[in-house]
């Protein structure tokens, strides 16, 4: 790699941005380290400090609950076990939503990103998504330092062996945890974010050994507590590719992939990149690569019969690619830096469970990797998860009060999916278990987070769940660019967003609303346009006036042309010469104008669905006794226990006719109850 790409060492904290961190942590507090006394008793215990655990712990503590975050290794907080990146298709939407609600993944990414790109820029706005390469060790250190300074939050290194719980003869309630040391910690709610550590088993060729990830022990007893509580568990699989030494790569033969300028940041509190920016590089597998892999399939843990569980279909191993896509002559391989201070390169696209000698052989057939030296071997890992139909939309277990599950324990894959669940679990643990208030639930039309959780609790899952834009039926409403407009009000109401940030958001939202009104009400006549402009955009035969809205709605007209005719927005001044904010403001207004018709149609569909979502189903409903309901539908409904009619409609095996029968039954039941009351 060219030596001039990284010019200097940069402190992981940016003075310009650090004020935002201080504000999020402690309001007006200006000291790096908190001098508040330690907490002796806890209301919330979060188990696991991966991406789900960090968001859960931060949200709970930020909302005022005394919170303990327990992890096996405090040096590995928010460690990226697999690829060193955040965001991507649909995942970038999740990160923007986490930020809009007051979460921390977006801010952490902006502080530690070493390349930022907006994907799918040639396609419609609904499927565009930000992605960042991240310095993984800086990210982990930053997150640990951040959490250490959050009031009401304590971090603790330790291993949770089992759950404490009580029973009233009908249901269970979690009361705490027991550590490997024998120490008992009591609390009102436990949030499990165990990732791949629950009974983790690593496979490399014909060798298998217990581990949560390479070099770290697994949790071998906690899953037994879950089964004692009556929760059904299963096994899933994921994997990771080898890492190689950058000095063994022939960079001159590879295609560089540079980031965007300006970089598309994730957090609305960020004002610029912190670290030096570097490229990734692209290469490809070839027929020789595929031949070596296919000839040694029997030595793969996956195809050799050592792995019994199912991996993510949309993130297949290189063995799977060679078998399932045998007609393809090559597959993309991205070489991604693991960080600025390491020679390790992540080989994205060749996740594998083949033995190390075969990994070396096939890697060296790839252009640029002819002399590749492996620093860490690729592997597959199996782990225990809880079937997610057993949790509700709050991510609390339906049959165990005070027990919340978030991340891979719910059968998902990906840092972003985990973080989104952690945020929701942390919020609801406080609302329902500590404050005994109404829970926080996002609908499918409000957020990708709502789609994610609804899919988890209503659909059958035989493989790790991954978020895609295609899973969101209202994706034009759920764009990454309007996450703040959709969700910041919730973050403010929950206490996750501070006053200064909320006031800035309100100014932005009001500017957008006023500008849309101005565009509708401002009429342009032929005399308002110079001849050259009118001719260029075919407006020289204008008999009647045209509104600025109608003008901007034309495909060939952008905000720049509105400014050209001297009718730019008077609300730019709201952003006090912040060029990036002005550009974002213009882009948001332009998009809302050009896609107004499509957006309106989706809003009508949302309103129809909302009526079904608002109709709740009694928790004690005996579906098998409902006359006329098909047996398959009754069994599915009894198993999933949907909370609303909308959820019931999305369960596989339940059709609209079943829903009609259910609605008739509920109406008759309500009438019967009302009659008895009289």
N, C-alpha and C positions, 0 to 999 in steps of 0.2 A: 504494500500500500504506500502511495506517495507520502514522504515524510512531512511535507508542508501542510497536511490537512489539519493537524493539531498544532497550533502555534504556541499555546501557553497553558499552564495549569490554572484552573479557575476554581475559586472557592465555591462549594456546593450551595452556599446561601447568597442570594443576590440582595444587596442593601435596598434596592428599589422595591423589590417584591416582599421583602421580609416584613415590612409594615403590615401587609395583608395577612401574613401568617400570625403575627402578634395579635392582630385584631380578632382573627378567627379564634385564637386560643383564649385570650384573656381580656378582650375589650381594649381598655386603655393601658394595659400592662406593657412596660417597655423593657423588661429584663428578660434575658435569654432563659434563665433557669428560675423555676417557680420556688418561692420560699414558703409556700403554704405547707402546713403539717401533713404528714402521711395519714392515710385513712386506715382505721383498724377494722371496721365492719363494712360489708359490701352488700349492695342491693342487686347488682348484676354481675355475673361472672361470665366472661367470654373465654372459651377454650379454643386456642389456636390463634396465632398472629399472622396469618396469611392475609390476603387482600380482603376477604370477607370479615375476618376478625378485627382488622384495623378499622374498617368502616363501622362495624357494629360497636366497638368499644368507644370510638370517638363520638358517634351519635348519642349513645347512652349517657356518656359523661357530659357532653355538651348540653344535653337536656336536663342536667342536674342530678342524675342518678350516680350514687357512689359505685364505681365500676372497677373490676379487677380483670386484667387481661393476662391470661396464663399461656405460656408457650414453652416448648421444650428447649429452645435455644434463643436467648434474647439478642444474639448477634445475627439472627436470621429473620428478623421482623420484615414482613412484606417481601421476602426473597422471591425472585422470579425463578421458579423451578424449571421452566421450559424456555420459550423464546423471550429475548430481551426487548419486548415491545408492548405498547398499550394502544388500544383502539383497533381500527379496521372496520370492515363492513358490518354495520349494525352494532358492533362492539363500541365504535366511536360514539354512536348515539347514546349508549348506556353511560359512557364516561361523562358526556356533556350533561346528561340528566342527573347523575350523581352530584356533579358540581352545582347544578342549579338548585338542588335540594340542600346544599350545604355540606356535601361530602368532600373527601380530600384527595381522591385518586387523580383528578384532573390537575389540581395544584401541584401534587407530587410529580406528575409527569412533566409539566411545564418547567419545573425546577431542575429536572434531571434528564430531559430529552436531548438527544444528540442528532436527531433528524426528525423533521415534521413534514407530513405530506397530506394533502386532501385527495382521497381516492374517488374514482368515478366522476371526475370533473366533466367528462364528455357526455355524461348521462344526466337524467333529470335530478332535481334537487332532493327528491325523496330518498335516493340511494347514494348520495355523496356522503363520505364519512372521513373524519380525521384519523390519522394513525401516526404514532411516534416510535422511533427507536429510542431506547432508554439505557442509560448507564446503570446497570442492574445493582451494583454494589453501592453507588451513590444513592440510588432510589431507596434501598433498604436502610442505609444510615440516616437519610433524611427523614424517612417515616418514623424510625425509632426516636430520633431527636424530637420530632414534632409531637409524638404521643407522650413522650416523657414530660412535656410542658403543658399538657391539657389538664386543667383543674378537674377534680373529682375522679381522676383516672390513675390507677397504679398498675405497673407492669411487674410481672413475676415469672421467673424461670422455674419450670416444674412440669411434671407429667400427671395429668388427671387419669386416675385408674378406673374410677366408677362414679356414678351419680348417687346422690342421696335423694330419697323420695318418700312421700307418705301416701297412704291410701285411706279413703273413707268407705271402702267396700264397693264403690261403684266406679271411681276414677282415681287417677294418680295425680300427684302434684310434686314437682321437683323442689327440693329444699336446700340443695347444695351439691358440693363435689368432695371427693376424697382423693388426695394426692398420693403419689407413689411412696412418699415419706410417711404416710399414715395420717397426715394432717387433714382435718375436716374444715371446710369453709362453707358456712351457711349463707344463703342468699334468697332473694325472691324469684329470680329467673336465671336460667343458664342458657347461653347461646353457644351451640356446638358448631365450630367452623374447622373441622379436622382435615379438610383437603384429602390428600392421598395417604394420610398417616394411619387411618383406621385399618388395622390388619394389613398394612402395605406389604407387598411381595414383589421384589424386583426380578426380572427375567432378562438374562443375556445369553442367548443360545440355549444350551441345555443346562445352564446353571441358574439356580433360583435361590434367593435369600431374603429374609425379612428386612424391610427398610421403608421409611416414610418417603424418602427420596435418597438419591445416592449419598452415602456418607452419614445418614441420620437414621436413628432407630424408629421403628413403627410403634403404634399404640396397640397393644395386644389384648387388653381387657375391657376397654370402654364399650366396645360393641356388645359385649355380653349384658351390660346394664341396659342397653337399648332393647335387646330381645326380652329381658326380664320385664320391661315395661309394656311388652306386647307389640312392639314395632317390628314390622317385617323388613329384613335387610337383604341385600343382594350384593353381587360383585360386578365391578366394571373395570375397564382397562384403559390406560392411556400410555403415551410413550414420548420419547424425546430423542433427537439425533445426537451424533457426536459433536464435540467441539474440537477445533483444530487450531494450531499455532499460526498466527498471521505471517510469521517469517518463513513458513514453508509453502506459501501460496505465490503463484506467478500472477501478480495483479495486472500486469500489462496485457494479458490475454483475455481479460474480463471486461464486461460492460458495466460502467458505473451507473448507479441510480442515486441521483441527488434529491435533496429535500426541496420544498417550496420556499420561495422568497416573495413576500413575507411568510413566515411559518404560521400554519393554522393551529393556534394554541387551544387548549382544552378548557381552561378556567377563565371565567369572565373577570376574575380579579388579577389575572396576569397581564403584564404590559410588555413582555419581550422575553426572548430566550436568555438562559443563564449560562449554559455551557457551549463550548465550541461545537459547530455542526460538522458532521462527517457523512460521506456517502456509504451506501451499501453497494454490493456488486452482484451481478446476475451471471449465472452460467447454466448449463443443462446436463442432464444425464444423457446417455447414448445407448446404442444397441449392445456395446460391450459391457456397460454397467448392468443392463437388464439381464444379459446372459449369465453373468456371475451370480446375480441375485437368484434367478430362477433355478440355476444348477444347485444352489445351496439352500433351497426352501426348507428341506427336511431338517436343516440345522437351526432354522428360525424358531424361537420360542412360540411364536404365533402359529406357524404351520407345522411345527414338530409335535404339537399336541400338549405342550406344557401350560398353555394359557387356555382357560375354559371360558372366560368372560368376554364381553363384547366391547370394542373400542369405538371411538367417534368416527362415524361414517364419513364426515366431511373433513376430517383431518387424518387421512389414512397413512399407514406406514409405507415405506418405499416397497416393501414386499407386496402389500395390498395393491399399490399402484401398478406394479408389474404384472400382477395376476388379473386384476379387474379391468385394466386398460391396456391389454396386450397389444392392441393395434397402434398405440401411440409410440412414435419413434423416440421421443424424448420428454422429460419432465423438467420444469423450472427448478433451479436451486438458487436460493438467495444467501449470500454470505453477509452476515450481520454482526457488527462489532458488539461484544458483550459490555464494552465500556471504554473509557478514554485511557485508563491506566492499566490495561491488561492486553496481552497478546492473543487472548482467546477469541475465536470467531465461531459464531453459531451457524451451523449449516442447515438452513431452513429448507425443508422439503424432502429430507431423507431420514425421517424418524424410523427407527429400526430396532428389532430385538435379535438380529443376527449376531453370531460370535464376533469377537473383536478382530480376529484375523480376516474374516470376510468383510467387515466394515472397512478395514484398511485397503483391501483389494478393490472393492467397488468404488470407493472414494477416489482412488488414484487413477481411475479411468475417466474422470470428469475433467473437462478443460479447465486449466488453472490449478488443479489439485493433484497434479502428477507426482508431487513430492510431499503431499500432505502428511503432517505429523499430528496424530490424535492426542489431545490433552485430556479429554474425558470421553469415555466410550458411550455410545447411545444405548438405551435400554427401554424395556416396557415395564409397566408397573400395574399390578392389580390391587384393588382396595375395596373396602366395604362401604356401601352407601345405604341410605334409608329410602325405600320407595316413596316418592314425593306425594302420592295421593293421600298420604297419612298426615300431611300438614295443610293448614288453611291458608288463606290469602295473606294472613299476617305472618306466616312462616312459623307459627306455633303449632306444635303437635296437637292433633285433634283430640287425642285421648290422654294427653299428659300436660296438665296446666303448668305454665312456667318454663317449658322446654321449647326452645327455638332452634331451628336448624338452618344453616346458610352455607351456600357454596357447593363444593363437590359432594358433600354428604347428601345433598338433594338430587344428585345425578346429573349435575351440569359439568361443563368443561369451559375453562377460560377464566382469566383473572377478572375480566370486566363483569361477567355474569355473577361471579362470586361476590365482588365488591357491591354490586347492586343489591343482592340478597342480604348481605351483611348490614347495609344501611337500613333496609326495611325491617330486618329482625331487631336491630338495635333500637329503632324508633318504637316499634310495637312492644318490645320488652318493657320499656319505660311506661308507655301509655297504658297497657293492660295489666302488667304485673306490679308496677310500682304505684302508679297514680289511679289505677282502676277506672280509666277513662275509655272512650270509644277508640277503636283501633284506627290505624292509618292504612288505607288500601287504595292503590292506584288502579284505575280501570284500563282496559285495553285501548281505549281511545285517548287516554291521557298521557301514556308513556310506554316506551319499550320495556321499562321495568314492569309495568302492568301486564304486558304481553308475556314476558318471561315467566312471571309467577303464575299467571293464569294457565299457561301451557303446562307448567310443571304439575299443577294440582288437578288438571282436568283430563290430560291425555295419558295414554299408556307409553311407557318409556322402556325400550330394550337396549338403548345405547346412550352414551353421554349426550346431554342436550346442549346444543350450540345455537346462539342467536343469529338470525338472518333477517334482512329487511323483508323478505318474502313472508315471514311469519306474522307481520303486522298488516292487517287488512286496511288500516287507516294510516298508512305510512306517509302519505302526503301531508297529513296533519302533524305527524310525529317526526319532523325533520330535525337534524342535528343543529341547524342554525337557530331554531326557535325554542330550544329546551328551556332557556331562562324565562321566556314569555309564558310557557306552559306550567312551570313548576316552582319558580322562585317564591310565589305567594305561599306555597306549602312550606318551603324551607323557613320563611319568616315566621309563619304561624307556629311552627314546631319549635322555634328557638334555635335553629341551626344556622341561621344567617343573621349577621349583625346589622345594626341600624344604618351605618354608613353605606354598606353594600346595598341594602334594601332601598335607601334613598336614591342611590345612583341608578338602580334598576327602574324605579318609578319614573325618573326623569326620561330614561330611555323609552319605556313603554308609552308614556304620554306623548313623547315626540313622534313615535310611530303612529299612534292613533290620530294625532292632530294632522300629521302629514298626509295620511290617507284621506282625511276629510278635505284638506286643502286641494288635493289632486282631483277629487270628485267635483268640487265646487268652483274651480278656477277654469274659465273658458278662454280658449285661444282662438282668435280670429285670423283671417288671412293677412290682415294688416300687421299682426304681431310677429310675423315670420319674415325674415329676409328672403329674397328671391332664390338665392343659392341653396339655402336650407330647405325651403319649400320644394324646390325642384328635386333635390337629392332624395328626399323622403316622400315624393309624390303627394305633396300637400298643396300644390299650386292651383288645384281646381276646387279648393275648399269653398263651398257655397255658404255653409253654415259654420258656426263655431264648433270647436271640438274641445272636450275637457282634457286637462292634463292627464287624468286617469286613462281616458281612451287613447291618448297619444302614447303613454308609457306602456299600455297593454299590447301595442304592436310589437311583433317579434324583432323588428330591425331597430327599434328605439330603446335606448338605455337611459339611465339617469344622467349620464354625461350629456346626452342631447338635450335633456330638459334644462340643464345648466347652460348649454350653449345659447339657448334662446332667451337667457336672462331670467329664467323662472325657477331657479334652484330653491331648495328648501330654506325657509327662514329659521328652521329649528336646528340647523347645524351648529349654531352658536351654543346650544345646550351642552355640547361636548367639549367646550373650552379648548379648541384647537387640537384635540386628540384625533389625529388622522385615522388611526385604525378604527376608532369608534364611529367616526363619521362614515367611513367606508362600509362598516357593518350595518349602520343605520340605513344607508342608501340601498344596500343589497337586500336587506330585509323588506323594505317597502316595495322595491321593484319586484321581488319574487311574489309578494302577496297580491300585487296588482296583476301580474302576468298569469298567475295560476288561480285567480279568484273564482272562476267558474268551477274548476275541478274541486277546489277547497269547499265551496258551497255544497256541492253534491255529496261529498264525504260527510259534511256536518249534518246533512239530512239523514244519512244512514246511521250516524252516531246517535241521533236523537231517537230513532226507532229502537236501536239496541239498548239504549239507556233505560227504557221502560222495563225491559226484561231483566236488566242488571239490578234494578231497584227492588224487584219482587223477590223477597227472601223465602227460602225453603225452611220449614221447621226442622230442627236437628233430630227430632224423634220420629220423623216420618217413616212409616213401615211400607216401603215401596212394593214388597211382595204381595201386600194385601189390597193394592189399588186395582180395582176391576177394570179390565180392558188394556192394562199396561203390558206390553210384550215381556216375556220372561227374560230375554237378553237385556232389555232396557232396565227392568227392575233390578237385575243382578248388578249391572254396571252402576246404577244410581246408588244402590245400597253399599257398594264397595267404595265408591269415590266420595259419597256424602257431600254433594255440591252445596254451596251456601246460597246460591241464587239460581233463578230460572236460566239466566244467561250462561252460567257455568254449566248447568245441566245440558243445555243445547250443544255445547262444544265437546261433550264426552263422546268418544267413539262408540258406536253401537246404539246411540240414542238419536232418533230421528224426529222431525217436526211433528209427526202424528203422535208420538209418545209425549211430546211437550204439550200438545193440545189436551190430551187425556189428563195430564198432570194439572194443567190450569183449571180444567173443569172440576177435578177432584178438590183442589184447593178452594175454589169458589164455593162449592157445596159445603165443604168443611167450615169455612168462615160463616156461611149462612146458618149452619146448624149451631155453631157456638153462639152466634148473636141471638138466635131464637131461644136457646136455653137460658141465656142471660136475662131475657125478658120474662 
